[in-house]
Amino acid sequence: MLVVKEKLNKLEGMSGNIKNEYQIFVDGAYSSLRNQGGVGIVFIKNGEKVFEYSRPIINTTNNRCELYAVTKALQSVSKIIDKVTIYSDSQYVIGTITKGWKRNKNKDLWESFDKYYKKAQKNCKDISFEWIKGHSKEYSEFAKWNDLADHLAVEASQNLL
């Protein structure tokens, strides 16, 4: 956990640039052969990647990894930021956040999400969540960053713990 804090602190120091708006692309992956998942997060500011994060997670599911990635992105909003848009290809996560779908499973992670969302809102009044098509064959800047988050998540899911 110390390494995560150090990496997140590094991102915090970048908040003094001209425009304080971030796009954060998150993804989760799961390998049933290993009963292990992973998360990938890519932080974009002014069209440029400023930070990436990945982590393997054992004894999990794909949906838990997707939700964990969004929660970890929110946790990184620890300094004043004008706007944050979090992109995920998980209909489960985005639908639950933006459409009020019931939280029947993963209640522990939803509680963590709520905690970090409230904390993040103290530093950023404009946080939005957007669904993005995963594994898109079309080239766009959004697809590029989403594919990188996916790559990081899959790679993390295959790292042996």
C-alpha positions as CSV (number, residue, x, y, z in Angstrom):
1,M,0.0,0.0,0.0
2,L,2.9,2.3,0.6
3,V,3.9,2.2,-3.1
4,V,0.3,3.1,-4.1
5,K,0.4,6.2,-1.8
6,E,3.8,7.2,-3.2
7,K,2.4,7.0,-6.8
8,L,-0.7,8.9,-5.9
9,N,1.3,11.6,-4.2
10,K,3.3,12.0,-7.4
11,L,0.1,12.6,-9.2
12,E,-1.0,15.2,-6.6
13,G,2.0,17.3,-7.3
14,M,0.9,17.7,-11.0
15,S,-2.2,19.7,-10.1
16,G,-0.6,23.1,-10.5
17,N,-0.6,23.2,-14.4
18,I,-2.7,25.6,-16.4
19,K,-5.9,23.7,-16.7
20,N,-6.8,21.5,-13.9
21,E,-8.9,18.9,-15.7
22,Y,-8.3,15.2,-15.9
23,Q,-9.6,12.3,-17.8
24,I,-9.2,9.0,-16.1
25,F,-9.6,5.8,-18.0
26,V,-10.1,2.7,-15.8
27,D,-10.5,-1.0,-16.5
28,G,-10.6,-4.3,-14.7
29,A,-9.7,-7.8,-15.9
30,Y,-10.2,-11.3,-14.5
31,S,-8.4,-14.6,-15.2
32,S,-10.5,-17.6,-14.0
33,L,-7.5,-19.9,-14.4
34,R,-5.6,-17.9,-11.7
35,N,-8.7,-16.7,-9.8
36,Q,-7.0,-13.4,-10.0
37,G,-7.8,-10.0,-11.5
38,G,-6.2,-6.8,-12.2
39,V,-6.9,-3.1,-12.6
40,G,-5.5,-0.5,-14.9
41,I,-5.8,3.2,-14.6
42,V,-4.5,5.9,-17.0
43,F,-4.5,9.6,-16.1
44,I,-4.7,12.1,-18.9
45,K,-4.3,15.9,-18.7
46,N,-4.4,18.1,-21.7
47,G,-4.4,15.1,-24.0
48,E,-1.2,13.7,-22.5
49,K,-0.7,10.7,-20.2
50,V,0.6,11.9,-16.9
51,F,0.4,8.7,-14.9
52,E,-0.6,5.1,-15.1
53,Y,-1.3,2.6,-12.3
54,S,-2.0,-1.1,-12.3
55,R,-2.3,-3.8,-9.6
56,P,-3.2,-7.5,-9.4
57,I,-6.0,-8.6,-7.1
58,I,-6.5,-12.2,-5.9
59,N,-9.8,-14.0,-5.2
60,T,-12.0,-11.5,-7.0
61,T,-14.3,-11.1,-10.0
62,N,-14.3,-8.9,-13.1
63,N,-17.0,-6.6,-11.7
64,R,-15.1,-6.2,-8.4
65,C,-11.9,-5.2,-10.4
66,E,-13.9,-2.7,-12.5
67,L,-15.4,-1.1,-9.4
68,Y,-12.1,-1.1,-7.5
69,A,-10.5,0.8,-10.5
70,V,-13.1,3.5,-10.3
71,T,-12.7,3.8,-6.5
72,K,-8.9,4.0,-6.8
73,A,-9.3,6.8,-9.4
74,L,-11.5,8.7,-7.0
75,Q,-9.0,8.2,-4.2
76,S,-6.4,10.0,-6.3
77,V,-8.4,13.2,-6.3
78,S,-6.8,14.6,-3.1
79,K,-5.9,18.1,-4.3
80,I,-8.1,20.8,-5.8
81,I,-9.0,19.9,-9.4
82,D,-11.5,21.7,-11.6
83,K,-12.9,18.7,-13.5
84,V,-12.5,15.0,-13.6
85,T,-14.2,12.6,-16.0
86,I,-13.8,8.9,-15.3
87,Y,-14.3,6.6,-18.3
88,S,-15.1,2.9,-17.9
89,D,-16.2,0.2,-20.3
90,S,-18.1,-1.5,-17.4
91,Q,-21.9,-1.1,-17.9
92,Y,-22.3,-2.6,-14.4
93,V,-20.3,0.2,-12.8
94,I,-21.4,3.1,-14.9
95,G,-25.0,2.0,-14.9
96,T,-25.0,1.7,-11.1
97,I,-23.4,5.1,-10.7
98,T,-25.3,7.1,-13.3
99,K,-28.7,5.3,-13.6
100,G,-29.2,4.2,-10.0
101,W,-29.1,0.4,-10.7
102,K,-29.4,-1.6,-7.5
103,R,-26.3,-2.5,-5.6
104,N,-27.1,-6.1,-4.9
105,K,-23.5,-7.4,-4.9
106,N,-20.1,-6.0,-3.9
107,K,-21.5,-3.9,-1.1
108,D,-18.2,-3.6,0.6
109,L,-16.7,-2.0,-2.5
110,W,-19.7,0.2,-3.0
111,E,-19.3,1.5,0.5
112,S,-15.6,2.3,-0.3
113,F,-16.8,4.0,-3.6
114,D,-19.2,6.2,-1.6
115,K,-16.5,7.1,0.9
116,Y,-13.9,8.2,-1.7
117,Y,-16.5,9.8,-4.0
118,K,-17.5,12.1,-1.1
119,K,-13.9,12.9,-0.3
120,A,-13.1,13.6,-4.0
121,Q,-16.1,15.9,-4.3
122,K,-14.5,18.1,-1.6
123,N,-11.6,18.7,-4.0
124,C,-13.5,18.6,-7.3
125,K,-17.0,19.9,-7.8
126,D,-17.3,18.5,-11.3
127,I,-16.8,14.8,-11.4
128,S,-18.5,12.8,-14.1
129,F,-18.6,9.1,-15.1
130,E,-18.9,8.1,-18.7
131,W,-19.3,4.7,-20.4
132,I,-16.9,4.0,-23.2
133,K,-17.0,1.1,-25.6
134,G,-14.4,-1.4,-24.7
135,H,-12.1,-3.2,-27.2
136,S,-13.0,-0.8,-30.0
137,K,-11.5,-1.4,-33.4
138,E,-11.9,2.2,-34.3
139,Y,-9.0,4.5,-33.6
140,S,-9.6,7.5,-31.4
141,E,-7.8,9.2,-28.5
142,F,-10.4,7.8,-26.2
143,A,-10.0,4.2,-27.6
144,K,-6.2,4.5,-27.3
145,W,-6.4,5.4,-23.6
146,N,-9.1,2.8,-22.8
147,D,-7.0,0.2,-24.6
148,L,-4.0,1.1,-22.5
149,A,-6.1,0.8,-19.3
150,D,-7.3,-2.6,-20.5
151,H,-3.7,-3.7,-21.3
152,L,-2.5,-2.7,-17.8
153,A,-5.4,-4.5,-16.2
154,V,-4.9,-7.7,-18.2
155,E,-1.1,-7.6,-17.5
156,A,-1.7,-7.1,-13.8
157,S,-4.2,-10.0,-13.7
158,Q,-1.5,-12.3,-15.1
159,N,1.2,-11.3,-12.6
160,L,1.7,-14.0,-10.1
161,L,1.1,-13.1,-6.5
